[in-house]
Amino acid sequence: MSNNDHQHRYARSKALLDRAMELIPLGTQTFSKSVVQYPAGHFPAYIERAQGARVWDVDGNEYVDFVNGLLSVSLGYADPDVDRAVREQLDKGVTFSLPPPVEVEVTERIIDMVPSAETVRFGKNGSDVTAGAVRAARAFTGRDHVAVCGYHGWQDWYIGTTTRDLGVPADIKSLTHSFNYNDLDSLRALFRSHDGLLAAVVMEPMTMVEPEPSFLEGVRTLTREHGTLLVFDEVITGFRFARGGAQELFGVTPDLTALGKGLANGYPLSALAGRADVMEILSQAFFSFTMGSEALSLAAANATLAKLDREPVLETIHERGRYLKQGVERLLQKHAATELMQCVGHPSWTSLAFKDANGYRTHEIKSLWMQEVIDRGILTLGTHNMSYAHTENDVNQLLAIYDTVIPILKKATENRALRQCLRFDPIEPVFQVR
């Protein structure tokens, strides 16, 4: 595609973004939806509508979407059961002066599904409930320090451990300590150096790498030995890796669980669930939201969780995801491109793990990858966020495009021509988490 064709393809997106950049810091609300990850004028900046597994940008370009609202859309866009429940609730009202009955119904569903859930509180974003878990753990244990492994949102208590720590006081940063996944010794070292001080271990039970045998069990044992609460951040894995999340899949039950993206098929809702005695502390410790009982999102969650019980949602997602992962692995072998990338992760959420190659950094190679696959009709950030709406034909379309694009990457890196192939400066990662 020539530069002129490219500029025409995204003309309306570019014009809208130019307006937004004068009015909104970063141009939009989320780093991963912004010019940080989609350079202005070179990618679609705005989606106008969506249906099933497909989206259409404001210029009319159609994509099979493997981002899916950053994993929040698990059934597919405009799912008829969710839409019906939301419309019915809309006729009754949205936000009331007292909670609606659907709040109790969704709570009961979560308790039925998630092993650690004895009682539940709701938030709006994953950050709400991971921060709520930390507050509850500190109040319950009387300790201040926290150990973390993974990504846990934008709040000060966590983001101060990353390179995006601007505005976080040093005193707050000093209370949170990182350890390495699949490395029990790194967690043991934190317990030794902060003996009797750790209120909680907050971790993603799995991301792109499976837990080694006995790793999660070892974390569970260490927290019990030290009187520290174990918090699983299942904002991504909940209602996706299994009906009851990664804790059901791996058979390890935490004290508290943060849930979010798989809960309401794209509607803004999160949940903190866990041991009743720990959760009870939130009757005193402040965890409260004006929109915490907003009924449209609760209705969407009720319909989403009911569908997970009624239909083979997760079985289908996992089957399609395995088919995709196996197809990508075959293509990497076919094109002798395993030195450029691997396909890793759970079938419901795999990622292309790009590698440094022939003097190029991973983000440079990923940038060319995104340019080529998005131009061909696949919306991606390098991950395959599967939904119930993805069909085998959708996956085959992705694999056919990968079959074309992998040789482009291989040739560009081998011939030292990658920068000449890029129409923009390489995308830099927001920060390295996993």
N, C-alpha and C positions, 0 to 999 in steps of 0.2 A: 504494500500500500504506500503510495507516494505521500509526501508531507501535505500536499494540497488536499488529497483525498482524505487524509487523516484529520486535517483541520475542519473539513466540511462534515465529517462523520460526527464530530463532537461539538459542533458550532453552538447549539443552544446550551449545552452543558457549560461550555466555556463562558458564554455571556452571563448565565446565571451565577456562576462562580465568581466572575469579576465583580458583580454587584455584592455578593455575599462577603467577599474578602474585605470590603470597605465597612461592613456593618457587624461582622461576627468574628471574634478572635479565632484564628485557624480556619475560618470560613464555614465551619459546621461544628457539631456538638461532640464528635467522637474522633479521637486520633485515627482509629483504623478505618474511618470513612472519609478522611480528609486528604488534603494535598500532600500530607506526609507519606501516604501510601499510594495515592493516585495522582500523579503530577498533573497540574492544571493544563488543560488543553490537549492532553494526550490520552485521556481515559474518560469514560462516562462519569460525570460528577453527580448526576441526579437521576433517580429512578422515578418514573411517573406512575407505573402500575405493575402489578405482579399477579400471577395465577399459577398455582401448582408449584412446579420447580423452575418456572421461567419468569423473567422480568424484562421490562421494556424501559429504556432510558428516555429522556425528554426529546431526544433526536429520533426516536422511533426504532432504535437498534434493539434487537432481541437477543437475550442471553439465556443459556442454561445456568442457573445460579447455584454455585457450590460454596457461597459464603453464607446464605440463608440467615440474614440479619445477625451475623456474628454468632451463629449456632442457636439463635433463639427460636427459629422457625423449624420445628421438628416434624410437623404433619404436612407442611406445604402452605404456600400462600393462599389466602381466601378459602381455607378449609371449610366446607359447607356446614359441618357440625358445629364448629367453633363460631362461625359467623351467625348461625341460627341462634345459638345460646346468647351471643352478645346482643343481637337485635331484640330478642325477647327481654333481656335485662334492660336494654336502653328504653324500652317502653315503660318500664317500672321506675327507672331513675338510675343515676350514676354514683353520686356521693351524697350520703345522708348524714343526718345529725347523730344517728346511732348506727351500729353495724347491721348489715343485711344478713339474712339467713344463710346465703351462699358462703359466707365466711366460715361457718361451722361445717358445712358440707365439704368444702375443699380441705379443711383441717382433718376431717375424718378420713378422707381419701389418702392424704399424705401419711397419716399414722398407720393406715392399713398397708401402705406400699413400702415405706422406708424403715429398715430394721431399727435404726437408732431413735426414731421419732416416737416420743411419748406425749409431748405437747409441742405446739407450733406457734410461732409469731410471724407476721408478714412484713415485708419491705417492698421496695420498688426495683432496686438494682442489686446485683450481687454484692457490691461494695457495702450496701446497707447491712446485709446480714453477716458478712464476714466481720465487719466492725462491731456489730451487735454481739457476735460470738466472743470476740476479744473482751468487750466490756463485761459480758456475763462471766467469763472465765476469771477476769481480774477481781470482780466483785465476789465471786464464789470462793476463790482461793486466798484472797488477800495478798496476792503477788502482782508484780507489775510487768515482768519481762515475758517476751513471747518469742518462740522459735518458729521460723517459717520455711516452707519449701514449695515454690511455685508462684503463681500470680494470684493476687488476692484483692485487686481493686485500687481505687484512687485515694483512699483515706490516708491521713498522715501516718497512722501506726504502721502501715505496710509500705507505702510508696517511698517513704524515707530511706528504704533499703536499696533503692534503684538509682539509676542515673537521672531519673525525672524527679529529683528530690527538692527542686527549687521551692522555697517557701515553707519547708518543713523545719521546725526548730531542732537544733542539735540534741537537746535533751530528749525529745521524742524519738529521734533516730536511735539513740543509745539504748532504747528499751527493746528493740527488735533485732533478732539475730538469725542469719540464714544458715541452713544446713543443706547437704547434697542428697538428691534422690538416690535411692538404692545404696546408701552409704551410712549404715548404722553408726559407724565409728564417729562420723562427723556430728551426729546428734548426741552421742555419748559425751563427746568433748564439750558440747554446750552445757549439758547437765553438770559436768565436772566444774566448768568455769563459772557457772551460775547456779551453784548448789542451793536448792531451796528457794530460788527466785523465779522460776519459770511457771507462769500461770497456765500457759497453753502451748501446745504444738499444733500449728495450723498448717495443713498441707493438702495439696491435690493428690488423691490416692493413686491416680495415673493420669498422664498426659500422653506423650508420644512414645514413652518407653514403659514396658510392662514391669511391674514390681518383681524383683527377684524372689525366689522362694524364701519365705519367712521374713522378708523385709517389713511388710506392713504389720505382721504379727509381732516383730521385734519392736517396732515403734509403739504398738499398743502396750507391750510389756514394760517398756521403759517409762512410759507416762504413768502407768499404774504404780510402778516402784517409787516414783518421785512425787506422787501426789499432784501430778500435772494433768490437765484436761486435754484430751485428744479431739481436735476439730478437723473434720474432713470438709474441705472446700469442694463440694460437688455441684457447683454452679454450672459446670459443663457436663460432668459425667452423670449427674442425677437425671433419671428418667430417659437415659440415652444408652449407657453401657448395659443396663439391666433395668427391670421395672423398679427395683429399689436402689438403683445406682451402683457405683463401684463397690460400695460396702457389701452389697448382696453378691456381686460377682466374685469378690475375693474372700468373702466370709469373715471380714474384720469390722466390728461395730465400734464407731467412735462415740464420744460423749455428746458431741454437738455436730450438726451437719448444716452447711449453708447450701441452699438450693436456689436455682434461678432460671437459666436459659431454657430448659426443657419443660418448664412448668405450665406455660400459658400460650404457647405457639405464637410468640412475638409480642404479646401484650405485656406491659410493664408490671411484673410481679416477681417477688423473690420470697423465700421463706427460710427461717431459722428453726430447726427442729432438733430435739434431743431429749436427754434425761430430764424427767419432770423436776427433780430436786434442783438441778442446775438452772433449768429454764425459769423456775419460780423466782429466782433472784431478779428477773426482769420485771417483776411486780414492783420492785423498789428501784433498781438501777434504771435510768431513763432510756427507754427505747420506744419511740412514739412518732407517728407520722400522721399528718392530716389526711393524706391519701392512702393510708394503710388498709382501709376497708373499701377502697374504690371498687364498685361492684362489677364494672365491665370486665376488668382483668380477672376478677375472681370467677365470673361466669365463664370466661375463656379457659381458665385453668380447670374448672369443673368438667367442661366438655373435653378438654385435652386428656385429662387423666382417665376419664370414662372411656375414651376411645382407645387408650393404651390397654385397658382391661378387656375391651370388647373385641378388638381387631388385632391382627398380627403385625402391629406397627413396628415394634422393635425387631421382630424376626425378619421383616421385609427390609428394614434399614440395614441390618447386619448382613443379610444375603447380598443386597446390592453393593454394599461397601466391600465385602470380600471379593465380589466379581470385579469391582473397580481396582482394588489393590492388586489382585493377581494380574489383571490386564496391564497395569502400569509396570509391574515387575517384569512381565514378558517383553514389553517394549524397551525397557532399559537394557535388557539382555540382547534383544534383537539389534539395537543400535550401538551396542558396546558403550553405554553411557552411564554405567554405574559409578564411574569416577566423578560424575557431575552431580548426582543426586540419588537418594533412596526414597522409597515410599514406606513410611513408618506410622504406627499408631493403631488404635482400635478400629475395626471396620467401619464403625459409625462416624469416625472422625480421624481420617488419615491426613498426613502432611507430607509434602515433598521436602525432604531434608537436603537442601542444597549444600554443596561442598566447595571449598576453595579448589580451583583447577587452573593450571597453566598460568599462574600469576594473577588470576582474577579472584576477587573475593566473592563469598556466597551472595551478598546482596546485589552485586553486579550481575551475576548469572540469573538470579531470581528476577531482576528488573527486566531483562530481555525476555525471560519466560512470560511474565505477566503481559508485556506489550504484545507478544505474538498470540497468546491464547485468547486474550480479551478481544483483540481485533477480529478473531475468528468466531466469537460468539460464546465464549465460556467466561463467566464472571468468577474470579478466583483471587485469593490472596496467597495461593500456594497450598491451600488446604482443601480437603473434600469433606464438607460438612453435609452429611447425608440427611435427607428428609424422606418421609413416607411417600411423598409425591414423585420422587425420582424414579423413572422407569429404566428398564434395561436399555431402551433406545437412547435415553439421555446419557447413560454411561457410555454407550457405544459411540455417541457423538463426541464425547470428551476424549475417548481413546483414539478415535480417528484423527482428531486435532493434535493430540500428543504425538501421534505417529508422524505427523508433519513437522511439529515444532522441535522435537528432541534432536533431529539431525541439524536443524538451524543452530541450536545452541552448541552442539558438538563442533560443527564447522567453524562457528564464530570464535570459540575458545581455542581450537587447534590452530587456526590461522591468525590468532591475535587480532581479531577484527571486531570484538564484541562492542567496543565503544562506538565504532563506526555504524553498527547496526542499531544502536539505541537512538531514539529521537528526543531523549531527555537525560538529565543527569541521573545516575543511579539512585534508586530509593534507598534511604537509610532506615534501619530498623528503629522503632520507637525506643526500645531498649531490649536487651537480651534477658529473657525470663527463664525459658525452658531449654 
